[in-house]
Amino acid sequence: MTGRGFTTALHDVIALAEAVSDGVTGARGQLALSQYEGSRLHADRDLVHGSRLWATQYLAAVGR
């Protein structure tokens, strides 16, 4: 709702492009995915957690 998801998606694209820049065939593919996951998973989980918390608070306030 605030554009943070869009910004996060752009960061994901950059991280994925960097991870696969050496190719994705054979063992490099698994390495690329592991590199991408390691660089982005924490930030993406934080976004989901924050969004759920915000939605819960918003819905509680609107329901009053």
Phi and psi restraints in degrees (range 20) as a CNS / XPLOR table:
assign (resid 1 and name C) (resid 2 and name N)
       (resid 2 and name CA) (resid 2 and name C) 1.0 -108.7 20.0 2
assign (resid 2 and name N) (resid 2 and name CA)
       (resid 2 and name C) (resid 3 and name N) 1.0 1.5 20.0 2
assign (resid 2 and name C) (resid 3 and name N)
       (resid 3 and name CA) (resid 3 and name C) 1.0 92.4 20.0 2
assign (resid 3 and name N) (resid 3 and name CA)
       (resid 3 and name C) (resid 4 and name N) 1.0 -7.2 20.0 2
assign (resid 3 and name C) (resid 4 and name N)
       (resid 4 and name CA) (resid 4 and name C) 1.0 -64.6 20.0 2
assign (resid 4 and name N) (resid 4 and name CA)
       (resid 4 and name C) (resid 5 and name N) 1.0 -34.9 20.0 2
assign (resid 4 and name C) (resid 5 and name N)
       (resid 5 and name CA) (resid 5 and name C) 1.0 -62.2 20.0 2
assign (resid 5 and name N) (resid 5 and name CA)
       (resid 5 and name C) (resid 6 and name N) 1.0 -39.3 20.0 2
assign (resid 5 and name C) (resid 6 and name N)
       (resid 6 and name CA) (resid 6 and name C) 1.0 -65.0 20.0 2
assign (resid 6 and name N) (resid 6 and name CA)
       (resid 6 and name C) (resid 7 and name N) 1.0 -45.3 20.0 2
assign (resid 6 and name C) (resid 7 and name N)
       (resid 7 and name CA) (resid 7 and name C) 1.0 -61.8 20.0 2
assign (resid 7 and name N) (resid 7 and name CA)
       (resid 7 and name C) (resid 8 and name N) 1.0 -42.0 20.0 2
assign (resid 7 and name C) (resid 8 and name N)
       (resid 8 and name CA) (resid 8 and name C) 1.0 -62.9 20.0 2
assign (resid 8 and name N) (resid 8 and name CA)
       (resid 8 and name C) (resid 9 and name N) 1.0 -40.5 20.0 2
assign (resid 8 and name C) (resid 9 and name N)
       (resid 9 and name CA) (resid 9 and name C) 1.0 -62.0 20.0 2
assign (resid 9 and name N) (resid 9 and name CA)
       (resid 9 and name C) (resid 10 and name N) 1.0 -38.5 20.0 2
assign (resid 9 and name C) (resid 10 and name N)
       (resid 10 and name CA) (resid 10 and name C) 1.0 -64.0 20.0 2
assign (resid 10 and name N) (resid 10 and name CA)
       (resid 10 and name C) (resid 11 and name N) 1.0 -41.4 20.0 2
assign (resid 10 and name C) (resid 11 and name N)
       (resid 11 and name CA) (resid 11 and name C) 1.0 -63.6 20.0 2
assign (resid 11 and name N) (resid 11 and name CA)
       (resid 11 and name C) (resid 12 and name N) 1.0 -38.3 20.0 2
assign (resid 11 and name C) (resid 12 and name N)
       (resid 12 and name CA) (resid 12 and name C) 1.0 -62.3 20.0 2
assign (resid 12 and name N) (resid 12 and name CA)
       (resid 12 and name C) (resid 13 and name N) 1.0 -43.0 20.0 2
assign (resid 12 and name C) (resid 13 and name N)
       (resid 13 and name CA) (resid 13 and name C) 1.0 -62.4 20.0 2
assign (resid 13 and name N) (resid 13 and name CA)
       (resid 13 and name C) (resid 14 and name N) 1.0 -43.8 20.0 2
assign (resid 13 and name C) (resid 14 and name N)
       (resid 14 and name CA) (resid 14 and name C) 1.0 -63.7 20.0 2
assign (resid 14 and name N) (resid 14 and name CA)
       (resid 14 and name C) (resid 15 and name N) 1.0 -45.6 20.0 2
assign (resid 14 and name C) (resid 15 and name N)
       (resid 15 and name CA) (resid 15 and name C) 1.0 -63.6 20.0 2
assign (resid 15 and name N) (resid 15 and name CA)
       (resid 15 and name C) (resid 16 and name N) 1.0 -40.1 20.0 2
assign (resid 15 and name C) (resid 16 and name N)
       (resid 16 and name CA) (resid 16 and name C) 1.0 -67.6 20.0 2
assign (resid 16 and name N) (resid 16 and name CA)
       (resid 16 and name C) (resid 17 and name N) 1.0 -41.4 20.0 2
assign (resid 16 and name C) (resid 17 and name N)
       (resid 17 and name CA) (resid 17 and name C) 1.0 -61.1 20.0 2
assign (resid 17 and name N) (resid 17 and name CA)
       (resid 17 and name C) (resid 18 and name N) 1.0 -42.2 20.0 2
assign (resid 17 and name C) (resid 18 and name N)
       (resid 18 and name CA) (resid 18 and name C) 1.0 -65.3 20.0 2
assign (resid 18 and name N) (resid 18 and name CA)
       (resid 18 and name C) (resid 19 and name N) 1.0 -39.5 20.0 2
assign (resid 18 and name C) (resid 19 and name N)
       (resid 19 and name CA) (resid 19 and name C) 1.0 -66.1 20.0 2
assign (resid 19 and name N) (resid 19 and name CA)
       (resid 19 and name C) (resid 20 and name N) 1.0 -35.3 20.0 2
assign (resid 19 and name C) (resid 20 and name N)
       (resid 20 and name CA) (resid 20 and name C) 1.0 -97.9 20.0 2
assign (resid 20 and name N) (resid 20 and name CA)
       (resid 20 and name C) (resid 21 and name N) 1.0 6.6 20.0 2
assign (resid 20 and name C) (resid 21 and name N)
       (resid 21 and name CA) (resid 21 and name C) 1.0 -62.0 20.0 2
assign (resid 21 and name N) (resid 21 and name CA)
       (resid 21 and name C) (resid 22 and name N) 1.0 -23.3 20.0 2
assign (resid 21 and name C) (resid 22 and name N)
       (resid 22 and name CA) (resid 22 and name C) 1.0 -92.5 20.0 2
assign (resid 22 and name N) (resid 22 and name CA)
       (resid 22 and name C) (resid 23 and name N) 1.0 2.6 20.0 2
assign (resid 22 and name C) (resid 23 and name N)
       (resid 23 and name CA) (resid 23 and name C) 1.0 107.5 20.0 2
assign (resid 23 and name N) (resid 23 and name CA)
       (resid 23 and name C) (resid 24 and name N) 1.0 170.8 20.0 2
assign (resid 23 and name C) (resid 24 and name N)
       (resid 24 and name CA) (resid 24 and name C) 1.0 -133.6 20.0 2
assign (resid 24 and name N) (resid 24 and name CA)
       (resid 24 and name C) (resid 25 and name N) 1.0 17.0 20.0 2
assign (resid 24 and name C) (resid 25 and name N)
       (resid 25 and name CA) (resid 25 and name C) 1.0 -89.4 20.0 2
assign (resid 25 and name N) (resid 25 and name CA)
       (resid 25 and name C) (resid 26 and name N) 1.0 147.6 20.0 2
assign (resid 25 and name C) (resid 26 and name N)
       (resid 26 and name CA) (resid 26 and name C) 1.0 61.5 20.0 2
assign (resid 26 and name N) (resid 26 and name CA)
       (resid 26 and name C) (resid 27 and name N) 1.0 -140.7 20.0 2
assign (resid 26 and name C) (resid 27 and name N)
       (resid 27 and name CA) (resid 27 and name C) 1.0 -65.9 20.0 2
assign (resid 27 and name N) (resid 27 and name CA)
       (resid 27 and name C) (resid 28 and name N) 1.0 -22.8 20.0 2
assign (resid 27 and name C) (resid 28 and name N)
       (resid 28 and name CA) (resid 28 and name C) 1.0 -63.8 20.0 2
assign (resid 28 and name N) (resid 28 and name CA)
       (resid 28 and name C) (resid 29 and name N) 1.0 -31.7 20.0 2
assign (resid 28 and name C) (resid 29 and name N)
       (resid 29 and name CA) (resid 29 and name C) 1.0 -63.5 20.0 2
assign (resid 29 and name N) (resid 29 and name CA)
       (resid 29 and name C) (resid 30 and name N) 1.0 -47.2 20.0 2
assign (resid 29 and name C) (resid 30 and name N)
       (resid 30 and name CA) (resid 30 and name C) 1.0 -64.6 20.0 2
assign (resid 30 and name N) (resid 30 and name CA)
       (resid 30 and name C) (resid 31 and name N) 1.0 -40.8 20.0 2
assign (resid 30 and name C) (resid 31 and name N)
       (resid 31 and name CA) (resid 31 and name C) 1.0 -62.3 20.0 2
assign (resid 31 and name N) (resid 31 and name CA)
       (resid 31 and name C) (resid 32 and name N) 1.0 -41.8 20.0 2
assign (resid 31 and name C) (resid 32 and name N)
       (resid 32 and name CA) (resid 32 and name C) 1.0 -62.7 20.0 2
assign (resid 32 and name N) (resid 32 and name CA)
       (resid 32 and name C) (resid 33 and name N) 1.0 -44.1 20.0 2
assign (resid 32 and name C) (resid 33 and name N)
       (resid 33 and name CA) (resid 33 and name C) 1.0 -65.6 20.0 2
assign (resid 33 and name N) (resid 33 and name CA)
       (resid 33 and name C) (resid 34 and name N) 1.0 -39.2 20.0 2
assign (resid 33 and name C) (resid 34 and name N)
       (resid 34 and name CA) (resid 34 and name C) 1.0 -65.2 20.0 2
assign (resid 34 and name N) (resid 34 and name CA)
       (resid 34 and name C) (resid 35 and name N) 1.0 -40.8 20.0 2
assign (resid 34 and name C) (resid 35 and name N)
       (resid 35 and name CA) (resid 35 and name C) 1.0 -63.3 20.0 2
assign (resid 35 and name N) (resid 35 and name CA)
       (resid 35 and name C) (resid 36 and name N) 1.0 -45.5 20.0 2
assign (resid 35 and name C) (resid 36 and name N)
       (resid 36 and name CA) (resid 36 and name C) 1.0 -61.5 20.0 2
assign (resid 36 and name N) (resid 36 and name CA)
       (resid 36 and name C) (resid 37 and name N) 1.0 -48.2 20.0 2
assign (resid 36 and name C) (resid 37 and name N)
       (resid 37 and name CA) (resid 37 and name C) 1.0 -60.0 20.0 2
assign (resid 37 and name N) (resid 37 and name CA)
       (resid 37 and name C) (resid 38 and name N) 1.0 -43.3 20.0 2
assign (resid 37 and name C) (resid 38 and name N)
       (resid 38 and name CA) (resid 38 and name C) 1.0 -64.2 20.0 2
assign (resid 38 and name N) (resid 38 and name CA)
       (resid 38 and name C) (resid 39 and name N) 1.0 -32.0 20.0 2
assign (resid 38 and name C) (resid 39 and name N)
       (resid 39 and name CA) (resid 39 and name C) 1.0 -85.4 20.0 2
assign (resid 39 and name N) (resid 39 and name CA)
       (resid 39 and name C) (resid 40 and name N) 1.0 -20.8 20.0 2
assign (resid 39 and name C) (resid 40 and name N)
       (resid 40 and name CA) (resid 40 and name C) 1.0 -122.0 20.0 2
assign (resid 40 and name N) (resid 40 and name CA)
       (resid 40 and name C) (resid 41 and name N) 1.0 -20.2 20.0 2
assign (resid 40 and name C) (resid 41 and name N)
       (resid 41 and name CA) (resid 41 and name C) 1.0 -59.1 20.0 2
assign (resid 41 and name N) (resid 41 and name CA)
       (resid 41 and name C) (resid 42 and name N) 1.0 -44.0 20.0 2
assign (resid 41 and name C) (resid 42 and name N)
       (resid 42 and name CA) (resid 42 and name C) 1.0 -61.6 20.0 2
assign (resid 42 and name N) (resid 42 and name CA)
       (resid 42 and name C) (resid 43 and name N) 1.0 -48.2 20.0 2
assign (resid 42 and name C) (resid 43 and name N)
       (resid 43 and name CA) (resid 43 and name C) 1.0 -62.8 20.0 2
assign (resid 43 and name N) (resid 43 and name CA)
       (resid 43 and name C) (resid 44 and name N) 1.0 -40.4 20.0 2
assign (resid 43 and name C) (resid 44 and name N)
       (resid 44 and name CA) (resid 44 and name C) 1.0 -69.0 20.0 2
assign (resid 44 and name N) (resid 44 and name CA)
       (resid 44 and name C) (resid 45 and name N) 1.0 -37.8 20.0 2
assign (resid 44 and name C) (resid 45 and name N)
       (resid 45 and name CA) (resid 45 and name C) 1.0 -65.2 20.0 2
assign (resid 45 and name N) (resid 45 and name CA)
       (resid 45 and name C) (resid 46 and name N) 1.0 -40.0 20.0 2
assign (resid 45 and name C) (resid 46 and name N)
       (resid 46 and name CA) (resid 46 and name C) 1.0 -60.1 20.0 2
assign (resid 46 and name N) (resid 46 and name CA)
       (resid 46 and name C) (resid 47 and name N) 1.0 -40.8 20.0 2
assign (resid 46 and name C) (resid 47 and name N)
       (resid 47 and name CA) (resid 47 and name C) 1.0 -62.8 20.0 2
assign (resid 47 and name N) (resid 47 and name CA)
       (resid 47 and name C) (resid 48 and name N) 1.0 -46.3 20.0 2
assign (resid 47 and name C) (resid 48 and name N)
       (resid 48 and name CA) (resid 48 and name C) 1.0 -62.7 20.0 2
assign (resid 48 and name N) (resid 48 and name CA)
       (resid 48 and name C) (resid 49 and name N) 1.0 -45.7 20.0 2
assign (resid 48 and name C) (resid 49 and name N)
       (resid 49 and name CA) (resid 49 and name C) 1.0 -60.9 20.0 2
assign (resid 49 and name N) (resid 49 and name CA)
       (resid 49 and name C) (resid 50 and name N) 1.0 -46.8 20.0 2
assign (resid 49 and name C) (resid 50 and name N)
       (resid 50 and name CA) (resid 50 and name C) 1.0 -62.7 20.0 2
assign (resid 50 and name N) (resid 50 and name CA)
       (resid 50 and name C) (resid 51 and name N) 1.0 -39.4 20.0 2
assign (resid 50 and name C) (resid 51 and name N)
       (resid 51 and name CA) (resid 51 and name C) 1.0 -65.9 20.0 2
assign (resid 51 and name N) (resid 51 and name CA)
       (resid 51 and name C) (resid 52 and name N) 1.0 -41.0 20.0 2
assign (resid 51 and name C) (resid 52 and name N)
       (resid 52 and name CA) (resid 52 and name C) 1.0 -64.5 20.0 2
assign (resid 52 and name N) (resid 52 and name CA)
       (resid 52 and name C) (resid 53 and name N) 1.0 -43.3 20.0 2
assign (resid 52 and name C) (resid 53 and name N)
       (resid 53 and name CA) (resid 53 and name C) 1.0 -62.3 20.0 2
assign (resid 53 and name N) (resid 53 and name CA)
       (resid 53 and name C) (resid 54 and name N) 1.0 -46.3 20.0 2
assign (resid 53 and name C) (resid 54 and name N)
       (resid 54 and name CA) (resid 54 and name C) 1.0 -59.9 20.0 2
assign (resid 54 and name N) (resid 54 and name CA)
       (resid 54 and name C) (resid 55 and name N) 1.0 -45.7 20.0 2
assign (resid 54 and name C) (resid 55 and name N)
       (resid 55 and name CA) (resid 55 and name C) 1.0 -62.5 20.0 2
assign (resid 55 and name N) (resid 55 and name CA)
       (resid 55 and name C) (resid 56 and name N) 1.0 -41.2 20.0 2
assign (resid 55 and name C) (resid 56 and name N)
       (resid 56 and name CA) (resid 56 and name C) 1.0 -62.5 20.0 2
assign (resid 56 and name N) (resid 56 and name CA)
       (resid 56 and name C) (resid 57 and name N) 1.0 -45.6 20.0 2
assign (resid 56 and name C) (resid 57 and name N)
       (resid 57 and name CA) (resid 57 and name C) 1.0 -65.9 20.0 2
assign (resid 57 and name N) (resid 57 and name CA)
       (resid 57 and name C) (resid 58 and name N) 1.0 -40.6 20.0 2
assign (resid 57 and name C) (resid 58 and name N)
       (resid 58 and name CA) (resid 58 and name C) 1.0 -63.9 20.0 2
assign (resid 58 and name N) (resid 58 and name CA)
       (resid 58 and name C) (resid 59 and name N) 1.0 -47.4 20.0 2
assign (resid 58 and name C) (resid 59 and name N)
       (resid 59 and name CA) (resid 59 and name C) 1.0 -65.2 20.0 2
assign (resid 59 and name N) (resid 59 and name CA)
       (resid 59 and name C) (resid 60 and name N) 1.0 -35.1 20.0 2
assign (resid 59 and name C) (resid 60 and name N)
       (resid 60 and name CA) (resid 60 and name C) 1.0 -66.5 20.0 2
assign (resid 60 and name N) (resid 60 and name CA)
       (resid 60 and name C) (resid 61 and name N) 1.0 -38.8 20.0 2
assign (resid 60 and name C) (resid 61 and name N)
       (resid 61 and name CA) (resid 61 and name C) 1.0 -71.3 20.0 2
assign (resid 61 and name N) (resid 61 and name CA)
       (resid 61 and name C) (resid 62 and name N) 1.0 -38.4 20.0 2
assign (resid 61 and name C) (resid 62 and name N)
       (resid 62 and name CA) (resid 62 and name C) 1.0 -71.8 20.0 2
assign (resid 62 and name N) (resid 62 and name CA)
       (resid 62 and name C) (resid 63 and name N) 1.0 -32.0 20.0 2
assign (resid 62 and name C) (resid 63 and name N)
       (resid 63 and name CA) (resid 63 and name C) 1.0 -72.8 20.0 2
assign (resid 63 and name N) (resid 63 and name CA)
       (resid 63 and name C) (resid 64 and name N) 1.0 -10.4 20.0 2
